[in-house]
Every structure is written in structure tokens, then in C-alpha cells.
């Protein structure tokens, strides 16, 4: 009888061992063959059919998730819906897209690409000219344009290097004695640049241009035109936060001789 019990126990133990072995093997196979979840991103899609030339409304827009590997630079991309920043990003996209018109028919539930939307109309160039001012264009090279770092929206000072007499710093007998000395003086301060060549996008970052257009009060614009016939013009780029100007001409003029020496000492 004891032998039968021992036999039964042995059978039960064998069955349990077999079951554990099956579970372990299945778990091992599952771990080896499991695929990690594919990271996803959201893209802007049309919630309904949008005909060509239609002004886009907020109700026409939604989002759908696709694998990140499927993204292209044409998609209007949002974070995954599980991302905490999703809602803000979606709101930001709506601000850029709503009320703009479509350039083609967009089917319901299909992605909306940037190329499907008409670009935002540019501000008319003349609207960038301040009231009471005139636009004046001047030639520049890589040196006078600060290696092309001057862009639409920059602020500059204008330096004229010419004779002391030409700048009106000396007159009469003094002009006869020293009027031929070459001096450099800031003649315009904190001048807004509104274009480089034909580019007037205030968000642009261009280089390699040959002209700059400035917005100046009429008389100052004429003075700049005159200054170009008198000597060499150089442009100094300002920090946008620095709006200070000075009425003290001696503080923005450097002359040779003792004046130049005193200026050098001031910066040593």
C-alpha cells in the first residue's frame, strides 16, 4: 500500500515538475520573442474633408498617432497624447493653422502637411517704415555688415570716416590748419535695419547680401546719402537691449594725434 502511495506521490511530483518546466519555457520564449512598444508621435489630421481654398476652422482639426519612424519633415508634428505637453503644443499649432486656407483637397482622417496650407502673407514692406521716416538703401560688404550678422530687425550705429572739416568739427582758421585731418565719428545712432537685399522677414537670418535698407527720418536719410559722398561709411551692430544714444559728439568721435592718444588711454 505504501508502495502505491509512493508511486502516486512520484507521479504528482513529476507532473508538477513538468508543469513548472512548461511555464518556465513559455516565459523564456515570450521574453525572447517580445517586441518593445514602438515610440509614437501625434500628427495633425483633418477630422473631415476640407476642400481646396477653404479657410481652416478649429473643428476641422484633430490628431492621430503614428510610429515615430514614419514621420517626415512634411508632417505637422505634435508630442504623443500621453505627453504632458501635448495640449499646449496642439493649441500652438491651432494658432498657426486656423484661418489659413488649404492649397488642395484634404480627405477626412488624413494627415495635413505644411505644404497643404497657404503661407502666411508677409507684412507689406512699406508698413515697416516708421511714421515720419523714409527707407534708404545703402551698399555693404562683409566687413561693413559685420560679417552678415546685421539682419532685418537689427539696430546699428553709422560711422563716417572723413576729413575733420568735412564733418564740421573745425571751421575758419582752424579748418585751414587742421581741416584735412581724417577723423571718424558716429553720425547716426540706434538705426533700425528693415531689410537686407530684398529680404525683410524679421525672423530671417541671412548673410551674403550686398545692400541694407534703413528706416530714418527724412533729413537723416538725406544726411546718410550725403555722407556716402564724403568718406567711408561703417556700421556698428548694437545689442538689441541697448537703446542709449548720446548728444555729446566728442564721446563718439575719434581723431588722430592727441585726441586719438587720449581715446586709446581711456580703454587701457
FIVO-553431 format. One record per residue (C-alpha): residue number from 1; residue in one letter; y, x, z. Coordinates in nm, 2 decimals. Each point is the difference from the previous one (the first is absolute). Example, Ala and Ser with C-alpha at 12.3 -4.5 7.8 and 13.67 -1.06 7.14 Angstrom:
<sites>
+-----+---------+--------+--------+--------+
: num : residuo :  north :   east :     up :
+-----+---------+--------+--------+--------+
:   1 :       A :  -0.45 :   1.23 :   0.78 :
:   2 :       S :   0.34 :   0.14 :  -0.07 :
+-----+---------+--------+--------+--------+
</sites>
This chain:
<sites>
+-----+---------+--------+--------+--------+
: num : residuo :  north :   east :     up :
+-----+---------+--------+--------+--------+
:   1 :       X :   0.00 :   0.00 :   0.00 :
:   2 :       X :   0.23 :   0.29 :   0.09 :
:   3 :       X :  -0.08 :   0.15 :  -0.34 :
:   4 :       X :   0.12 :  -0.31 :  -0.17 :
:   5 :       X :   0.32 :   0.00 :   0.19 :
:   6 :       X :   0.06 :   0.36 :  -0.08 :
:   7 :       X :  -0.07 :  -0.07 :  -0.36 :
:   8 :       X :   0.25 :  -0.29 :   0.00 :
:   9 :       X :   0.27 :   0.22 :   0.17 :
:  10 :       X :  -0.06 :   0.27 :  -0.25 :
:  11 :       X :   0.04 :  -0.25 :  -0.29 :
:  12 :       X :   0.32 :  -0.14 :   0.15 :
:  13 :       X :   0.14 :   0.35 :   0.06 :
:  14 :       X :  -0.08 :   0.09 :  -0.36 :
:  15 :       X :   0.17 :  -0.31 :  -0.13 :
:  16 :       X :   0.31 :   0.07 :   0.21 :
:  17 :       X :   0.01 :   0.36 :  -0.12 :
:  18 :       X :  -0.04 :  -0.12 :  -0.35 :
:  19 :       X :   0.29 :  -0.25 :   0.04 :
:  20 :       X :   0.22 :   0.26 :   0.15 :
:  21 :       X :  -0.08 :   0.24 :  -0.29 :
:  22 :       X :   0.08 :  -0.27 :  -0.26 :
:  23 :       X :   0.33 :  -0.08 :   0.17 :
:  24 :       X :   0.09 :   0.37 :   0.02 :
:  25 :       X :  -0.09 :   0.06 :  -0.36 :
:  26 :       X :   0.20 :  -0.31 :  -0.11 :
:  27 :       X :   0.30 :   0.12 :   0.20 :
:  28 :       X :  -0.02 :   0.35 :  -0.14 :
:  29 :       X :  -0.02 :  -0.14 :  -0.36 :
:  30 :       X :   0.30 :  -0.23 :   0.07 :
:  31 :       X :   0.21 :   0.28 :   0.13 :
:  32 :       X :  -0.09 :   0.23 :  -0.29 :
:  33 :       X :   0.07 :  -0.27 :  -0.26 :
:  34 :       X :   0.30 :  -0.18 :   0.15 :
:  35 :       X :   0.33 :   0.03 :  -0.19 :
:  36 :       X :   0.33 :   0.04 :   0.18 :
:  37 :       X :   0.25 :  -0.28 :  -0.06 :
:  38 :       X :   0.23 :   0.08 :  -0.29 :
:  39 :       X :   0.37 :   0.03 :   0.11 :
:  40 :       X :   0.21 :  -0.27 :  -0.15 :
:  41 :       X :   0.36 :  -0.07 :  -0.08 :
:  42 :       X :   0.18 :  -0.31 :  -0.09 :
:  43 :       X :   0.18 :  -0.06 :  -0.33 :
:  44 :       X :   0.25 :  -0.26 :  -0.11 :
:  45 :       X :  -0.16 :  -0.29 :  -0.20 :
:  46 :       X :   0.12 :  -0.32 :  -0.15 :
:  47 :       X :  -0.10 :  -0.31 :   0.19 :
:  48 :       X :   0.05 :  -0.21 :  -0.31 :
:  49 :       X :   0.05 :   0.05 :  -0.38 :
:  50 :       X :   0.35 :   0.14 :  -0.06 :
:  51 :       X :   0.14 :  -0.04 :  -0.35 :
:  52 :       X :   0.19 :   0.27 :  -0.18 :
:  53 :       X :   0.37 :   0.00 :   0.08 :
:  54 :       X :  -0.05 :  -0.20 :   0.32 :
:  55 :       X :   0.21 :   0.09 :   0.31 :
:  56 :       X :  -0.25 :   0.09 :   0.27 :
:  57 :       X :   0.00 :  -0.21 :   0.31 :
:  58 :       X :  -0.15 :   0.10 :   0.34 :
:  59 :       X :  -0.26 :  -0.28 :  -0.03 :
:  60 :       X :  -0.14 :   0.17 :  -0.31 :
:  61 :       X :  -0.09 :   0.32 :   0.18 :
:  62 :       X :  -0.30 :   0.09 :   0.22 :
:  63 :       X :  -0.22 :   0.30 :   0.06 :
:  64 :       X :  -0.37 :   0.09 :  -0.06 :
:  65 :       X :  -0.20 :   0.30 :   0.13 :
:  66 :       X :  -0.17 :   0.25 :  -0.23 :
:  67 :       X :  -0.16 :   0.34 :   0.06 :
:  68 :       X :   0.25 :   0.28 :   0.03 :
:  69 :       X :  -0.19 :   0.18 :  -0.28 :
:  70 :       X :   0.09 :  -0.28 :  -0.24 :
:  71 :       X :   0.38 :   0.04 :   0.05 :
:  72 :       X :   0.22 :   0.12 :  -0.28 :
:  73 :       X :   0.37 :   0.09 :   0.00 :
:  74 :       X :   0.07 :  -0.33 :  -0.17 :
:  75 :       X :  -0.11 :  -0.22 :   0.29 :
:  76 :       X :   0.25 :  -0.12 :   0.26 :
:  77 :       X :  -0.18 :   0.14 :   0.30 :
:  78 :       X :   0.00 :  -0.13 :   0.36 :
:  79 :       X :  -0.19 :   0.11 :   0.31 :
:  80 :       X :  -0.33 :  -0.16 :   0.08 :
:  81 :       X :   0.05 :  -0.35 :   0.16 :
:  82 :       X :  -0.15 :   0.14 :   0.33 :
:  83 :       X :   0.28 :   0.26 :   0.01 :
:  84 :       X :   0.28 :  -0.08 :   0.25 :
:  85 :       X :   0.26 :   0.09 :  -0.26 :
:  86 :       X :  -0.14 :  -0.24 :  -0.26 :
:  87 :       X :   0.25 :  -0.29 :   0.06 :
:  88 :       X :   0.31 :   0.21 :  -0.01 :
:  89 :       X :  -0.12 :   0.18 :  -0.32 :
:  90 :       X :  -0.07 :  -0.34 :  -0.16 :
:  91 :       X :   0.35 :  -0.12 :   0.10 :
:  92 :       X :   0.16 :   0.31 :  -0.15 :
:  93 :       X :  -0.19 :  -0.05 :  -0.32 :
:  94 :       X :   0.12 :  -0.36 :  -0.02 :
:  95 :       X :   0.36 :   0.11 :   0.03 :
:  96 :       X :  -0.05 :   0.23 :  -0.30 :
:  97 :       X :  -0.19 :  -0.25 :  -0.22 :
:  98 :       X :   0.12 :  -0.35 :   0.08 :
:  99 :       X :   0.27 :  -0.14 :  -0.25 :
: 100 :       X :  -0.09 :   0.27 :  -0.26 :
: 101 :       X :  -0.15 :  -0.13 :  -0.33 :
: 102 :       X :  -0.34 :   0.07 :  -0.15 :
: 103 :       X :  -0.04 :   0.19 :  -0.32 :
: 104 :       X :  -0.34 :  -0.16 :  -0.09 :
: 105 :       X :  -0.24 :  -0.28 :   0.09 :
: 106 :       X :  -0.17 :   0.08 :   0.33 :
: 107 :       X :  -0.32 :  -0.19 :   0.08 :
: 108 :       X :  -0.08 :  -0.16 :   0.33 :
: 109 :       X :  -0.17 :   0.23 :   0.25 :
: 110 :       X :   0.07 :   0.31 :  -0.22 :
: 111 :       X :   0.19 :   0.31 :   0.11 :
: 112 :       X :   0.37 :   0.03 :  -0.06 :
: 113 :       X :   0.10 :   0.34 :  -0.13 :
: 114 :       X :   0.35 :   0.15 :   0.02 :
: 115 :       X :   0.00 :   0.01 :  -0.38 :
: 116 :       X :  -0.04 :  -0.38 :   0.00 :
: 117 :       X :   0.34 :  -0.05 :   0.17 :
: 118 :       X :   0.35 :   0.05 :  -0.16 :
: 119 :       X :   0.18 :   0.29 :   0.15 :
: 120 :       X :   0.29 :  -0.08 :   0.23 :
: 121 :       X :   0.32 :   0.00 :  -0.20 :
: 122 :       X :   0.23 :   0.30 :   0.05 :
: 123 :       X :   0.34 :  -0.04 :   0.15 :
: 124 :       X :   0.26 :   0.02 :  -0.28 :
: 125 :       X :   0.14 :   0.35 :  -0.01 :
: 126 :       X :   0.36 :  -0.12 :   0.02 :
: 127 :       X :  -0.08 :  -0.17 :   0.33 :
: 128 :       X :  -0.06 :   0.34 :   0.16 :
: 129 :       X :   0.36 :   0.10 :  -0.06 :
: 130 :       X :   0.20 :  -0.07 :   0.32 :
: 131 :       X :   0.30 :  -0.23 :  -0.02 :
: 132 :       X :   0.32 :   0.18 :  -0.11 :
: 133 :       X :  -0.21 :   0.29 :  -0.13 :
: 134 :       X :  -0.11 :   0.13 :  -0.34 :
: 135 :       X :  -0.32 :   0.17 :  -0.11 :
: 136 :       X :   0.05 :   0.36 :  -0.14 :
: 137 :       X :  -0.28 :   0.21 :  -0.14 :
: 138 :       X :   0.00 :   0.38 :   0.04 :
: 139 :       X :  -0.24 :   0.26 :  -0.15 :
: 140 :       X :  -0.23 :   0.19 :   0.24 :
: 141 :       X :  -0.26 :   0.27 :  -0.01 :
: 142 :       X :  -0.28 :   0.09 :   0.24 :
: 143 :       X :   0.25 :   0.21 :   0.22 :
: 144 :       X :   0.29 :  -0.25 :   0.01 :
: 145 :       X :  -0.25 :  -0.29 :   0.07 :
: 146 :       X :  -0.16 :   0.19 :   0.30 :
: 147 :       X :  -0.32 :   0.05 :  -0.20 :
: 148 :       X :  -0.01 :  -0.37 :  -0.08 :
: 149 :       X :  -0.01 :  -0.11 :   0.36 :
: 150 :       X :   0.31 :  -0.21 :  -0.06 :
: 151 :       X :  -0.12 :  -0.35 :  -0.09 :
: 152 :       X :   0.14 :  -0.35 :  -0.04 :
: 153 :       X :   0.12 :  -0.10 :   0.35 :
: 154 :       X :   0.08 :   0.36 :   0.11 :
: 155 :       X :   0.34 :   0.09 :   0.13 :
: 156 :       X :   0.18 :   0.32 :  -0.11 :
: 157 :       X :   0.31 :   0.21 :   0.04 :
: 158 :       X :   0.17 :   0.14 :  -0.31 :
: 159 :       X :   0.12 :   0.37 :   0.00 :
: 160 :       X :   0.24 :   0.14 :  -0.26 :
: 161 :       X :   0.02 :   0.37 :  -0.05 :
: 162 :       X :   0.32 :   0.08 :  -0.18 :
: 163 :       X :   0.33 :   0.20 :   0.04 :
: 164 :       X :   0.20 :  -0.04 :   0.32 :
: 165 :       X :   0.30 :  -0.12 :  -0.21 :
: 166 :       X :  -0.22 :  -0.25 :  -0.19 :
: 167 :       X :  -0.12 :  -0.15 :   0.32 :
: 168 :       X :   0.36 :  -0.04 :   0.12 :
: 169 :       X :  -0.05 :   0.23 :   0.30 :
: 170 :       X :   0.30 :   0.22 :  -0.09 :
: 171 :       X :   0.32 :  -0.07 :  -0.19 :
: 172 :       X :   0.33 :   0.17 :  -0.09 :
: 173 :       X :   0.02 :   0.38 :   0.07 :
: 174 :       X :  -0.34 :   0.00 :   0.18 :
: 175 :       X :  -0.16 :  -0.14 :  -0.32 :
: 176 :       X :   0.14 :   0.29 :  -0.20 :
: 177 :       X :  -0.14 :   0.25 :   0.25 :
: 178 :       X :  -0.34 :  -0.15 :   0.09 :
: 179 :       X :  -0.04 :  -0.31 :  -0.21 :
: 180 :       X :  -0.27 :   0.16 :  -0.22 :
: 181 :       X :  -0.24 :   0.05 :   0.29 :
: 182 :       X :  -0.32 :  -0.20 :  -0.03 :
: 183 :       X :  -0.07 :  -0.24 :   0.29 :
: 184 :       X :  -0.26 :  -0.27 :   0.07 :
: 185 :       X :   0.10 :  -0.33 :   0.16 :
: 186 :       X :  -0.17 :  -0.33 :   0.07 :
: 187 :       X :   0.20 :  -0.25 :  -0.21 :
: 188 :       X :  -0.21 :  -0.32 :   0.07 :
: 189 :       X :  -0.21 :  -0.09 :   0.30 :
: 190 :       X :  -0.29 :  -0.24 :   0.07 :
: 191 :       X :  -0.02 :  -0.12 :  -0.36 :
: 192 :       X :  -0.28 :  -0.24 :  -0.09 :
: 193 :       X :  -0.24 :   0.09 :  -0.29 :
: 194 :       X :  -0.10 :  -0.32 :  -0.18 :
: 195 :       X :  -0.21 :   0.15 :  -0.29 :
: 196 :       X :  -0.16 :   0.31 :  -0.14 :
: 197 :       X :  -0.01 :  -0.02 :  -0.37 :
: 198 :       X :  -0.09 :  -0.37 :  -0.07 :
: 199 :       X :  -0.20 :  -0.04 :   0.32 :
: 200 :       X :   0.18 :  -0.20 :   0.27 :
: 201 :       X :  -0.30 :  -0.12 :   0.21 :
: 202 :       X :   0.10 :   0.07 :   0.36 :
: 203 :       X :  -0.36 :   0.06 :   0.09 :
: 204 :       X :  -0.07 :   0.25 :  -0.28 :
: 205 :       X :  -0.06 :   0.37 :   0.06 :
: 206 :       X :   0.09 :   0.17 :  -0.34 :
: 207 :       X :   0.06 :   0.35 :  -0.11 :
: 208 :       X :   0.07 :   0.19 :  -0.32 :
: 209 :       X :   0.30 :  -0.22 :  -0.09 :
: 210 :       X :   0.32 :   0.12 :  -0.17 :
: 211 :       X :   0.27 :  -0.24 :   0.13 :
: 212 :       X :   0.10 :  -0.18 :   0.31 :
: 213 :       X :   0.21 :  -0.31 :   0.03 :
: 214 :       X :   0.23 :  -0.04 :   0.30 :
: 215 :       X :   0.19 :  -0.30 :   0.14 :
: 216 :       X :   0.36 :   0.10 :   0.07 :
: 217 :       X :   0.34 :  -0.17 :   0.05 :
: 218 :       X :   0.18 :   0.01 :  -0.34 :
: 219 :       X :   0.24 :   0.28 :   0.08 :
: 220 :       X :  -0.27 :   0.21 :   0.16 :
: 221 :       X :  -0.22 :  -0.05 :  -0.31 :
: 222 :       X :   0.29 :   0.12 :  -0.22 :
: 223 :       X :   0.05 :   0.30 :   0.23 :
: 224 :       X :  -0.36 :   0.10 :  -0.04 :
: 225 :       X :   0.04 :  -0.02 :  -0.38 :
: 226 :       X :   0.30 :   0.22 :   0.02 :
: 227 :       X :  -0.17 :   0.24 :   0.24 :
: 228 :       X :  -0.28 :   0.07 :  -0.25 :
: 229 :       X :   0.27 :   0.15 :  -0.23 :
: 230 :       X :   0.13 :   0.23 :   0.27 :
: 231 :       X :  -0.30 :   0.19 :   0.12 :
: 232 :       X :  -0.36 :  -0.02 :   0.12 :
: 233 :       X :  -0.13 :  -0.31 :   0.18 :
: 234 :       X :  -0.27 :   0.02 :   0.26 :
: 235 :       X :  -0.16 :  -0.29 :   0.20 :
: 236 :       X :  -0.11 :   0.02 :   0.36 :
: 237 :       X :  -0.27 :  -0.24 :   0.12 :
: 238 :       X :   0.07 :  -0.18 :   0.33 :
: 239 :       X :  -0.23 :  -0.13 :   0.26 :
: 240 :       X :   0.01 :  -0.38 :  -0.04 :
: 241 :       X :   0.09 :  -0.04 :   0.37 :
: 242 :       X :   0.30 :   0.24 :  -0.03 :
: 243 :       X :   0.30 :  -0.21 :  -0.12 :
: 244 :       X :   0.27 :   0.22 :   0.16 :
: 245 :       X :   0.29 :   0.10 :  -0.22 :
: 246 :       X :   0.30 :   0.23 :   0.08 :
: 247 :       X :   0.36 :  -0.02 :  -0.10 :
: 248 :       X :   0.06 :   0.37 :   0.09 :
: 249 :       X :  -0.02 :   0.18 :  -0.33 :
: 250 :       X :  -0.01 :   0.34 :   0.15 :
: 251 :       X :  -0.33 :  -0.09 :   0.16 :
: 252 :       X :  -0.16 :  -0.07 :  -0.34 :
: 253 :       X :   0.15 :   0.29 :  -0.20 :
: 254 :       X :  -0.11 :   0.36 :  -0.03 :
: 255 :       X :   0.22 :   0.26 :  -0.16 :
: 256 :       X :  -0.06 :   0.38 :  -0.06 :
: 257 :       X :   0.16 :   0.27 :   0.21 :
: 258 :       X :   0.09 :  -0.07 :   0.36 :
: 259 :       X :  -0.08 :  -0.37 :  -0.03 :
: 260 :       X :  -0.35 :   0.07 :  -0.11 :
: 261 :       X :  -0.05 :   0.26 :   0.27 :
: 262 :       X :   0.11 :  -0.25 :   0.27 :
: 263 :       X :  -0.24 :  -0.25 :  -0.14 :
: 264 :       X :  -0.29 :   0.24 :   0.01 :
: 265 :       X :   0.08 :   0.10 :   0.36 :
: 266 :       X :   0.00 :  -0.37 :   0.10 :
: 267 :       X :  -0.37 :  -0.02 :  -0.10 :
: 268 :       X :  -0.12 :   0.32 :   0.14 :
+-----+---------+--------+--------+--------+
</sites>
